[in-house]
């Protein structure tokens, strides 16, 4: 096989084989650095995916709401004195004006997947002597369950929403002492009441949601909230979740609604993610620099130790470019082989950590994400780092005078 290999590759591999101890140390250093990068990158991707999955299956990507009511001072009215301070009026439950037309316009967008009308408002759930304040959310389950995946969180019963059904959280069921099939008396401040049957219990992993949210049919909520034919919001799912804020602003510009994206409502999460990404990038940078300096140090020593061999090669007709390529190949080979070992070490550590690290309820802490692109990118970066680290030693070797190198 070697007879078909270029001269530079034969010399580079022979130099690496003769300096086994140095080669082993630098391969170990590269492998550890790559393992750290793979492990941290995969964990960060898994944690982000886990959070996004939990958030986006329990809330819409964008929520379209009616604008707030604003008090406007009277002007140019004879005999009317304008107050120095105009107080903000109390907000009533309002329906979105012409919501059917707005829904049709939003649904027609290429970047929107689903639009579901909902009617939400405060109510009181009563069971015997126990009562709890709840938020009634009425919707069409055939569309809404494609946006907020309530059936995925159901722990008892069936997610059925006929006209007299209600789906409540496990905490609310515990507080009221009800189960699947029991009756609830639900009333609103306007004096409207309905007797509803608990068809299912859900657990979204959020105590606040489990205590307050109650899902009912859209017409049931409209009747309770005195919103016959009206809706309080349009819940939207978009095709690109990270473009939700841009799409929300675009919709708000052309429609008479306020638009809130999940990115805005989870701003603290994005701040934490940016901080994690910055720290992860810095760690990868410093790990890469340490690997590069390690490769460079080993090759500088190799140039010093092999100055006579380099001089003989030059005297035999080897060009400066060939001498340079010998050491550049050594750096690239060490970076590439180290990346293969390091990627395997990082993946093994990630699998072990995924199996041992668990949440309080026994569920997985993060999904195991091992994308091939991560390993390909890591191998390419490690190889380029090795070549870059070998540049200075390669230049030094190419500049050696053959006569002085042979004399020592």
SVG drawing of the C-alpha trace seen along z (x, -y; Angstrom):
<svg xmlns="http://www.w3.org/2000/svg" viewBox="-77 -75 106 77">
<polyline fill="none" stroke="black" stroke-width="0.4" points="0.0,0.0 2.8,-2.4 4.2,-2.2 1.2,-4.1 1.3,-6.6 2.9,-10.0 6.3,-10.6 5.0,-13.1 2.5,-10.7 5.0,-7.9 7.4,-10.2 4.7,-11.7 3.3,-8.3 6.8,-7.0 7.6,-10.0 4.4,-9.4 5.1,-5.7 8.7,-6.3 7.5,-8.8 4.9,-6.6 4.9,-8.1 4.6,-11.6 1.9,-10.6 -0.1,-8.8 0.0,-11.8 -1.2,-14.2 -3.9,-11.8 -5.1,-11.5 -5.2,-15.3 -7.1,-15.7 -9.5,-12.9 -10.3,-14.4 -10.9,-17.9 -13.2,-16.5 -15.0,-14.4 -15.7,-17.5 -17.0,-19.4 -19.3,-16.6 -20.6,-15.9 -21.4,-19.6 -22.8,-20.3 -25.1,-17.3 -26.3,-18.0 -27.1,-21.7 -29.0,-20.6 -30.9,-18.0 -31.9,-20.4 -33.1,-23.0 -35.1,-20.4 -36.6,-19.1 -37.7,-22.6 -39.0,-23.5 -41.0,-20.3 -42.5,-20.9 -43.3,-24.6 -44.6,-24.2 -46.9,-21.3 -48.6,-23.2 -49.0,-26.6 -49.5,-28.0 -46.6,-29.5 -48.5,-32.8 -51.7,-34.1 -53.8,-36.8 -55.7,-38.9 -58.2,-41.8 -56.5,-45.2 -56.8,-46.5 -59.5,-49.1 -58.0,-52.5 -59.7,-55.5 -59.8,-58.5 -60.3,-62.0 -63.2,-64.1 -62.2,-67.1 -64.0,-70.1 -67.2,-69.3 -68.9,-72.4 -69.2,-72.4 -67.0,-69.3 -63.8,-69.5 -61.0,-67.1 -59.5,-65.3 -55.8,-65.7 -55.3,-61.9 -57.1,-59.5 -57.3,-56.2 -56.9,-52.9 -60.4,-51.2 -60.9,-47.7 -60.6,-45.2 -63.7,-43.2 -63.9,-39.9 -63.9,-41.0 -64.3,-39.1 -62.0,-39.7 -63.8,-41.8 -64.5,-39.9 -62.4,-37.0 -63.6,-34.7 -62.0,-37.0 -58.8,-37.4 -58.6,-33.6 -59.0,-33.1 -56.3,-35.6 -53.8,-34.2 -54.6,-30.6 -53.9,-31.5 -50.3,-32.5 -47.6,-30.1 -45.7,-30.2 -48.8,-29.3 -49.8,-25.7 -52.9,-25.9 -55.2,-28.6 -57.7,-27.7 -60.3,-30.0 -60.6,-29.9 -62.8,-31.5 -61.2,-32.0 -62.2,-33.6 -62.3,-33.3 -64.8,-31.1 -65.5,-29.3 -65.5,-25.5 -67.7,-24.2 -67.9,-20.7 -69.9,-20.5 -68.3,-22.8 -65.0,-23.1 -64.5,-25.8 -61.6,-26.9 -61.0,-29.8 -60.3,-28.4 -59.6,-29.6 -62.2,-28.2 -60.7,-27.6 -63.2,-26.7 -62.1,-25.4 -62.7,-23.0 -60.7,-19.9 -60.2,-18.7 -58.1,-21.8 -56.9,-22.9 -55.3,-19.6 -53.1,-20.0 -51.7,-23.1 -51.7,-22.4 -51.4,-18.6 -53.7,-18.1 -54.1,-14.3 -50.4,-13.8 -50.8,-15.0 -53.9,-13.1 -53.3,-10.6 -56.9,-9.4 -60.0,-9.2 -60.5,-10.2 -59.9,-13.7 -63.5,-14.0 -65.2,-17.4 -68.9,-17.2 -71.2,-20.1 -71.3,-19.0 -67.7,-17.7 -64.7,-19.3 -61.0,-18.3 -59.2,-19.5 -55.7,-19.2 -54.8,-16.7 -54.2,-19.4 -57.6,-20.9 -59.2,-17.4 -57.3,-16.8 -58.4,-20.1 -62.0,-19.6 -62.1,-15.9 -63.3,-14.8 -62.4,-12.1 -63.3,-11.0 -67.0,-10.9 -67.8,-13.2 -69.9,-16.4 -68.6,-20.0 -70.7,-23.1 -69.0,-25.9 -70.1,-29.5 -69.0,-32.9 -69.2,-36.4 -72.1,-37.1 -74.2,-34.6 -74.1,-31.9 -73.7,-28.3 -73.3,-24.9 -73.1,-21.4 -70.2,-19.7 -68.8,-16.1 -65.1,-15.5 -64.1,-13.4 -60.3,-13.4 -57.5,-14.6 -54.2,-16.0 -50.8,-16.6 -48.7,-19.2 -45.9,-19.2 -46.8,-22.7 -48.6,-23.1 -50.2,-26.4 -51.7,-24.9 -52.8,-21.8 -54.6,-23.9 -56.3,-26.5 -56.9,-25.4 -60.2,-23.7 -60.8,-22.8 -64.4,-22.8 -66.0,-22.9 -66.0,-26.2 -69.8,-26.7 -69.9,-25.8 -67.3,-28.5 -69.1,-31.0 -72.3,-30.3 -70.6,-30.6 -68.7,-33.8 -71.6,-35.4 -69.6,-35.5 -72.2,-33.9 -70.4,-33.6 -67.3,-35.3 -63.7,-34.3 -61.2,-35.9 -58.1,-34.7 -56.8,-32.9 -54.1,-30.4 -51.6,-29.9 -49.0,-27.3 -46.2,-28.3 -44.0,-26.1 -40.7,-27.7 -40.9,-28.1 -37.9,-30.5 -39.7,-32.9 -42.7,-33.2 -41.9,-36.7 -41.3,-38.0 -44.6,-36.5 -46.5,-37.8 -45.3,-41.4 -46.2,-41.0 -49.8,-39.8 -50.2,-42.7 -49.3,-45.2 -52.0,-44.1 -54.8,-42.9 -56.6,-44.7 -55.2,-42.4 -52.3,-42.2 -50.0,-39.3 -47.8,-37.6 -45.3,-34.9 -43.9,-32.1 -40.5,-33.7 -41.6,-36.9 -43.5,-35.1 -40.5,-32.9 -37.9,-35.7 -36.0,-34.5 -35.5,-31.1 -33.9,-32.6 -31.6,-34.7 -30.5,-31.6 -30.0,-29.8 -27.9,-32.6 -25.8,-32.5 -25.4,-28.7 -24.5,-29.0 -21.9,-31.7 -20.3,-29.7 -20.3,-26.6 -18.7,-28.5 -16.0,-29.9 -15.3,-26.4 -15.0,-24.9 -12.7,-27.8 -10.3,-27.3 -10.4,-23.5 -9.5,-23.9 -6.7,-26.3 -5.2,-23.9 -5.4,-21.1 -3.7,-23.3 -0.9,-24.3 -0.4,-20.7 0.0,-19.6 2.2,-22.5 4.5,-21.8 4.9,-18.1 5.7,-19.0 8.2,-21.6 10.0,-19.0 9.7,-16.6 11.4,-19.1 14.2,-19.6 14.7,-15.8 14.5,-15.1 16.6,-17.9 19.2,-15.5 16.5,-13.4 15.1,-16.6 18.6,-17.7 19.1,-14.3 15.8,-14.5 16.6,-18.0 20.0,-16.8 18.4,-13.9 16.2,-16.4 13.1,-16.9 11.7,-20.3 10.7,-22.8 7.1,-22.4 7.3,-18.6 9.0,-19.1 6.2,-21.4 3.5,-19.0 5.1,-16.2 4.4,-18.1 1.1,-19.5 0.0,-15.9 1.1,-14.9 -1.0,-17.6 -4.0,-16.8 -3.7,-13.0 -3.4,-13.5 -6.3,-15.9 -8.5,-13.5 -7.6,-10.3 -8.0,-12.1 -11.4,-13.4 -12.6,-9.8 -11.5,-8.6 -12.9,-11.7 -16.2,-11.5 -16.6,-7.9 -15.7,-8.8 -18.1,-11.8 -21.0,-9.7 -20.3,-6.9 -20.2,-9.4 -23.4,-11.1 -25.2,-7.7 -24.2,-6.8 -25.2,-10.2 -28.5,-10.0 -29.3,-6.7 -28.2,-7.8 -29.4,-11.4 -33.1,-11.5 -35.8,-14.0 -37.6,-13.8 -40.5,-11.9 -38.1,-9.4 -38.4,-10.8 -35.4,-11.5 -33.6,-14.8 -33.0,-15.5 -33.6,-13.6 -30.6,-11.8 -29.6,-13.7 -26.6,-12.3 -26.7,-14.0 -24.2,-12.8 -23.6,-16.4 -22.1,-17.1 -19.5,-14.3 -18.7,-15.3 -18.2,-19.0 -16.1,-18.0 -13.8,-15.8 -13.4,-18.5 -12.7,-21.2 -10.2,-19.0 -8.4,-18.1 -8.2,-21.8 -7.0,-22.7 -4.2,-20.0 -3.2,-21.4 -3.2,-25.0 -1.2,-24.0 1.4,-22.3 1.9,-25.4 4.6,-27.0 6.6,-23.8 6.2,-23.0 7.6,-26.4 10.5,-25.9 11.3,-22.5 11.2,-23.8 13.6,-26.6 16.3,-24.3 19.5,-24.5 20.4,-20.9 24.1,-21.2 23.7,-22.7 20.9,-20.2 23.2,-17.2 26.1,-18.6 23.7,-19.0"/>
</svg>
